[in-house]
Amino acid sequence: MNKTLTDKKMSLILVLVCFVTYTVLGVTRYAYTSAIAGIINDGIFSKAAAGTINSSFYITYGLSQFLGSFFVDRIPPFKTISVALIGTILANIAMSVSSSFATILIARSFCGIVQFGIWPALLKVVSEYIASDYRRKSMYFMPMGLQLGVILSLLTAAVVLKYGNWQDLFIVSYVGLGICTIAFFITVAIVDKKAVYTEPKKEEKTVVKTEEKTNIGTLKLLLSSGAIFVFIVALARSLVSVGFESWVPTILMESYNLSPSFSSVLTTVTTVANMLSVFVVMALYPKVFKTEYFATGMFFLMFLPMVITMVFIGKIGLIIVLTAIVFANIFRNAIQQFLSVEIPAGYKKYNKAGMMAGLINVFGCIGGAVAGTIFGYTADNFGWNATIISWVVLVFIGMIASFAAMPVWKKFSSKE
């Protein structure tokens, strides 16, 4: 039996608190990324060193997600979220009081460890714990909290870097997250008293029995579904996305002689596009783009000219570049909607949806880890043009992998 809220008003409050908490956690997660422009401008670290620290989050996050996938479902989601909140606060406190490479590297890595189960836990809350009337919409819009967190992080950076220093970003982050953590604990305590145990419906029991009959070995499942393609897509998309998030403010700053705070404001405008991707996906899939991999391939195809435009940064007007970045953000985040929700759903009948979501995240983390180091190194030694050209190549690879997966996925998804 599962514990579920039947109180619709309390369900909305829980969703709202989880959304705000996830948003502020996004602010703290990207606090270091937002601080990179200020760190580089102050000469604290080289681009390569700053990128290495950023990569450390994705390395530990990926490893902890891979290991945690074996037991995250056994831990109550509220406990998993609490670990992420408290651990992140401690890490940000450490980064606010030290400019040591070792300290910040360890703190950033620690963030990756404690946040290993935050997304699966939130999904479990909105898909099982709240009243059924609000589940579907909540699952679509909860990811927007992280995107809103990025926007708030960049806005915070714009203000803080203008009137303070980059370490103040971490102070703002842990204070804000501390307030949210208190609100989260109070809400969970109230929800726990109001929630009731419910028996699954007969129809649900039938589905479970059907799914049990579709058990298949993991290796055979991955091979028959063409999982290698989705892993390539996840890797390529992550490499480009982390490159955008980490280096676009610095590229704009250096190419158009902007201040660190102003470059963050400009990037914030483009980051709003991340939230628009949800509506783009809902409008085009499945009405126009009929299948999951065709949709990802088409979004990569639309992504490609936007990244090519960025090769001409510094040579063309800033407005044109910002327009290209806006649409690039829409398309790359639309791809993420399929990687995090739609494609894993295809494995539900084999009881492997969670496993696939975890593996996709692992490859995304690998991409993030590689991106932080390699793009900083490339920028230091070969310049921004070489960095952006590498993004163009990665987008092309993601597009080819998506289209190549279509016949395999069609055969796999049509199996009863």
C-alpha positions, 0 to 999 in steps of 0.5 A: 500500500502507498501513502497518498494525499486525497486533499487537493489543496494540500497536494497543490501546496506540496507541489508548490513547496517542492517546485520552489525548493527545486528552484532554489536548489537549482540556484545553489547548484549553478552558483559556481557556474554563475561565479565562473565569469567573476572568478576568471575576471578576478584571476583566481583560477585559469579557465582550465582550473575553473572548468575542472572544478565545474566538472567535479560536480558531474563526476560525483553526481554521475557516479553517485547516481549510478550506485544510488540507482540500486537503492534509491527506490527503497529510501523514502523520497522526502529523506532523499530530498532532505539529504540533498538540501542539507548537504548542499547548504554545507557545501555552499558555506564552504565555498563562501569562506574559501578561495582555495582550489582544493576546498572548492573542488571538494565542496563542489564534488560533495554537491554532486554526491548529496544531490544524487537522488533529488530528481527521482525523489521529486518524480516519486512525490509528484507521480505517487504522493499527490492527488491524482488530478495533478500528477500529469501536469506536475510531472511536465512542469516540475523540471521547469524549477531547475531552469528557473533556478538557473535564471535566478542564479544568473540574475543573482550573479548580475547583482552580486558581481556588480556590488560584491564579489563572487563568494557572496553568490554562495552566501545568498545561495545557502541562506535562500536554501536554508529558508526553503529547507525549513519550509519543506520540513514543515510542509512534509510534517503536515503532509505526513499527518494528512496522507492516507494509505490507499490500495491499488485499484484492480486495474492497476494490479492487472497491469502489474501482473502483465508487466511481470510477464515481460521480464527480460534480461537487462543486456538483451533489453538494452540491445533490442531497444537500441539503447546505445543511441539514446546514450549517444544522444544524452552524451552529445546533448549534455556536452553542448548544454554544459558548454552553454551554461558554463561558458556563454557568459564568459564568451559574451564578456570577452567577445563584446567587452562586457562586464561579468554582471552584464553578461549574466543579465544577457544570458539570463534573457536567453535562459528564459527560453529553457522554460519555453521548451516544455510548451514547444514539446507539448505543441509538436509532440505527438501531433507533428513529431510522431515518435520520440526519436524522430522528435529528438532528431528534428530538435537537433536539426533545428538546434544546428544552425543556431550553434553555427551562428555562434561561430561568428560571435564577435563578428556579428551583432549581439542581438543576432547572437542572443536570438540564436542562443535563445532558440538554441536553448529552446531546442536543446531543452526540448531534447531533454524532455524526451531524454528524461520523460518520454524515452524512459517511459517506453521501458515501463512494460519491462519495469525498467523505466527507472533504470533507463532514466538513471542510465541516461542521467549517468551519460548526461553526467559523463558529458557534463564532467568531460565538458567542464574540463575539455572546453576550458582547456580548448578555450585556453589553448585554441580559442572560443572558435574551436570550442564552438565548432566542437559544439557544432560537431556534437549537435550533428552527432546527436542528430545522426544518432537520433535518426539512426535509432528510429527503425530500432525504436519503432520495432522495440516500442511496438512489441506487446 
